[in-house]
Amino acid sequence: IEAMYIPAGEDGHLMIGEGTGNIFTITMPENIQDKNGKKISEKDLKRGDIVAIYGDGIMLESYPGQYPGVSKIKVVKKGKASDADQYQEILDEFWPEKDPAELPYLSVRYRSSYGEVSAAALRGGYSWSYADKDGVEQNENADSPAVTRWTELPVMNINETADMELDFDIKPEKVTVTAFPAELSGTDAPDAGVEAEIEKKDGMYILKDTQKDMIYLVRGEWGNGWAEFGFAVEE
């Protein structure tokens, strides 16, 4: 597939199919090449570049579409940033300017037997500061019980141990994750949690080796506050 690459948001992007106008995103592969076949990273791709996308051809039904099975990208034509201006309304639809009062949210992305999955985590306690439209600083705070007492936790289904990408809409400065056995659900267990392994790769936070029958508490920290998120993992 040939498409125009347009970076969007903090770490997002859109692909616009050449000649089709199809709008989709991809899971970035390790194999990204410039016009001469030299290996580069996503950061080297420029707004308006035309790229050839190689993969298994399976596009998930969503809007925009999602193409997880990409194996290689190669730049076929260097574009101008202005070439992408015609798609600005589409960008604004998916990445509107964020209200500073709006709290961060977290999506969890992982691969299961069903394919690529993305689901929102449940937000719990937080402390958030921001300047309103008059420049006056506002502070919002909310407490929450232990994550093992949270009701209606979203469930991530896996068949075996899996890595999960923690996709924040605002990139945090620090992320920590604590794991609790699911059998503690409905109880207070502040000392029963174990710190989980986090890997930072290409600006993204990866929760390593998540296991079924566990509850995870994710804490993100920003310059103007913090927020906690929770989810359960089952088979």
C-alpha positions as CSV (number, residue, x, y, z in Angstrom):
1,I,0.0,0.0,0.0
2,E,1.3,3.5,-0.8
3,A,0.2,6.3,1.6
4,M,1.0,9.7,2.8
5,Y,2.5,9.8,6.3
6,I,1.2,12.6,8.6
7,P,2.4,12.8,12.3
8,A,-0.3,13.8,14.7
9,G,-0.7,14.3,18.5
10,E,2.3,13.5,20.7
11,D,3.1,10.1,19.2
12,G,0.3,9.4,16.7
13,H,0.0,9.5,13.0
14,L,-2.4,9.0,10.1
15,M,-1.8,7.4,6.8
16,I,-3.8,8.6,3.8
17,G,-3.9,6.0,1.0
18,E,-2.5,7.3,-2.3
19,G,-5.3,7.4,-4.9
20,T,-7.9,6.0,-2.5
21,G,-8.0,8.6,0.3
22,N,-8.4,5.7,2.8
23,I,-7.6,6.8,6.4
24,F,-5.8,4.4,8.7
25,T,-3.0,4.0,11.2
26,I,-0.4,1.3,11.4
27,T,1.6,-0.6,14.0
28,M,5.1,0.8,13.3
29,P,7.5,-2.0,12.3
30,E,11.2,-2.2,13.2
31,N,12.1,-2.2,9.5
32,I,11.7,1.4,8.3
33,Q,13.8,2.5,5.3
34,D,14.6,5.7,3.5
35,K,14.5,5.9,-0.3
36,N,18.0,4.3,-0.5
37,G,17.1,1.4,1.7
38,K,18.9,2.7,4.7
39,K,17.3,1.8,8.0
40,I,15.7,4.8,9.8
41,S,13.3,5.4,12.7
42,E,9.8,6.8,12.7
43,K,11.2,10.1,13.9
44,D,13.0,10.4,10.6
45,L,9.7,10.3,8.6
46,K,8.4,13.7,7.7
47,R,5.0,15.1,7.2
48,G,3.9,14.6,3.6
49,D,6.3,11.7,2.9
50,I,4.9,9.0,0.6
51,V,5.7,5.6,1.9
52,A,5.2,2.0,0.7
53,I,3.7,-0.2,3.4
54,Y,4.3,-3.9,3.4
55,G,2.4,-6.4,5.5
56,D,-0.2,-9.1,5.7
57,G,-2.9,-6.9,4.2
58,I,-5.4,-7.4,7.1
59,M,-7.0,-4.1,8.0
60,L,-9.1,-4.0,11.2
61,E,-12.6,-2.6,10.9
62,S,-12.5,0.7,12.7
63,Y,-12.4,4.4,11.9
64,P,-9.7,5.2,11.2
65,G,-8.7,1.7,10.0
66,Q,-5.9,-0.1,11.9
67,Y,-3.3,-2.1,10.1
68,P,-1.4,-4.1,12.8
69,G,0.4,-6.6,10.6
70,V,3.0,-4.3,9.0
71,S,6.4,-5.7,8.4
72,K,8.2,-3.0,6.5
73,I,7.9,0.7,5.5
74,K,10.0,2.4,2.8
75,V,9.9,6.0,1.7
76,V,9.2,6.2,-2.0
77,K,8.9,10.0,-2.3
78,K,9.9,12.9,0.0
79,G,6.9,15.1,0.5
80,K,6.4,18.7,1.6
81,A,4.7,19.4,4.9
82,S,2.2,21.6,3.0
83,D,1.1,18.5,1.0
84,A,-0.7,17.3,4.1
85,D,-2.6,20.6,4.8
86,Q,-5.5,19.4,2.8
87,Y,-6.2,16.8,5.5
88,Q,-6.1,19.2,8.5
89,E,-9.8,18.8,9.2
90,I,-9.3,15.1,9.5
91,L,-6.4,15.6,11.9
92,D,-8.5,18.0,14.0
93,E,-11.2,15.4,14.2
94,F,-9.0,12.8,15.8
95,W,-6.5,15.0,17.5
96,P,-8.3,18.2,18.6
97,E,-6.5,20.7,20.8
98,K,-6.8,19.4,24.3
99,D,-8.5,21.4,27.1
100,P,-5.9,21.9,29.9
101,A,-8.7,21.0,32.4
102,E,-9.2,17.6,30.8
103,L,-7.6,14.8,32.7
104,P,-5.2,12.4,31.0
105,Y,-6.6,9.0,29.9
106,L,-4.9,5.7,29.2
107,S,-5.5,3.1,26.5
108,V,-3.9,-0.4,26.8
109,R,-2.8,-2.0,23.5
110,Y,-1.7,-5.6,23.2
111,R,-1.9,-8.6,20.8
112,S,-4.1,-11.5,21.6
113,S,-5.5,-14.5,19.7
114,Y,-8.1,-12.1,18.3
115,G,-5.5,-9.8,16.9
116,E,-4.5,-6.3,17.9
117,V,-6.6,-5.0,20.8
118,S,-6.9,-1.5,22.3
119,A,-9.0,-0.8,25.4
120,A,-9.4,2.1,27.8
121,A,-8.2,1.6,31.4
122,L,-10.4,2.9,34.3
123,R,-9.2,6.2,35.9
124,G,-9.1,6.4,39.7
125,G,-7.6,9.0,42.0
126,Y,-5.8,12.0,40.6
127,S,-4.4,15.5,41.4
128,W,-4.4,17.9,38.5
129,S,-3.4,21.6,38.2
130,Y,-4.0,23.9,35.2
131,A,-4.5,27.5,34.2
132,D,-8.1,28.4,33.1
133,K,-9.0,30.7,30.3
134,D,-8.4,33.7,32.5
135,G,-4.9,32.5,33.5
136,V,-6.0,31.6,37.1
137,E,-4.5,28.4,38.4
138,Q,-7.1,25.7,39.3
139,N,-6.5,22.5,41.3
140,E,-8.6,19.3,41.1
141,N,-8.1,16.3,43.4
142,A,-9.9,13.0,43.8
143,D,-9.2,10.1,46.2
144,S,-10.0,6.5,45.4
145,P,-9.9,3.2,47.4
146,A,-7.3,0.4,46.7
147,V,-7.5,-0.7,43.1
148,T,-8.6,-4.2,44.4
149,R,-11.8,-2.5,45.5
150,W,-12.5,-0.7,42.2
151,T,-15.7,-1.9,40.6
152,E,-16.3,-2.4,36.8
153,L,-12.6,-2.7,36.1
154,P,-12.0,-3.2,32.3
155,V,-10.7,-6.7,31.5
156,M,-7.9,-7.4,29.1
157,N,-8.1,-11.0,27.8
158,I,-4.9,-13.0,27.1
159,N,-4.1,-16.6,26.5
160,E,-0.5,-16.4,27.7
161,T,1.9,-13.9,29.2
162,A,1.9,-10.7,27.0
163,D,3.5,-7.3,26.8
164,M,1.1,-4.4,26.8
165,E,1.7,-0.9,25.5
166,L,0.5,1.9,27.8
167,D,-0.8,4.6,25.4
168,F,-1.4,7.9,27.3
169,D,-2.9,10.7,25.4
170,I,-0.5,13.0,27.3
171,K,3.0,11.6,27.5
172,P,3.9,11.3,31.2
173,E,7.3,12.0,32.8
174,K,7.2,8.9,34.9
175,V,5.1,5.6,35.0
176,T,5.0,3.0,37.7
177,V,2.8,-0.2,37.7
178,T,1.8,-2.4,40.7
179,A,0.3,-5.8,40.2
180,F,-2.1,-7.5,42.6
181,P,-3.5,-11.1,42.5
182,A,-7.1,-11.1,41.3
183,E,-8.1,-13.2,44.3
184,L,-7.7,-10.1,46.4
185,S,-10.6,-8.3,44.5
186,G,-13.0,-6.7,47.0
187,T,-10.4,-6.4,49.8
188,D,-7.9,-3.9,50.9
189,A,-4.4,-5.1,50.1
190,P,-2.0,-2.1,50.1
191,D,1.1,-4.3,50.8
192,A,0.2,-7.2,48.6
193,G,1.2,-5.5,45.3
194,V,4.4,-6.2,43.5
195,E,6.1,-3.6,41.2
196,A,5.8,-4.6,37.6
197,E,8.5,-4.2,35.0
198,I,8.2,-1.2,32.6
199,E,10.3,-0.7,29.5
200,K,10.5,2.6,27.7
201,K,10.9,2.1,24.0
202,D,10.7,4.8,21.3
203,G,9.0,7.1,23.8
204,M,6.4,4.5,24.7
205,Y,5.9,2.7,27.9
206,I,5.6,-1.1,27.7
207,L,4.3,-3.2,30.6
208,K,6.3,-6.4,30.4
209,D,5.0,-9.9,30.9
210,T,1.5,-9.2,32.1
211,Q,-0.2,-12.3,33.5
212,K,-3.8,-13.5,33.7
213,D,-5.7,-13.4,37.0
214,M,-4.0,-10.2,38.0
215,I,-5.1,-6.6,38.7
216,Y,-2.8,-3.8,37.6
217,L,-2.6,-0.2,39.0
218,V,-0.8,2.2,36.6
219,R,0.3,5.6,38.0
220,G,1.4,8.3,35.6
221,E,3.1,11.5,36.7
222,W,3.2,14.8,34.8
223,G,4.6,18.3,35.6
224,N,1.2,19.4,36.7
225,G,-0.1,16.4,38.5
226,W,-0.7,12.6,38.6
227,A,-3.4,10.1,37.9
228,E,-4.0,6.4,38.5
229,F,-5.6,3.9,36.2
230,G,-6.6,0.3,36.7
231,F,-7.5,-2.8,34.7
232,A,-7.8,-6.6,35.2
233,V,-6.2,-9.4,33.1
234,E,-8.1,-12.6,32.5
235,E,-8.0,-15.5,30.1
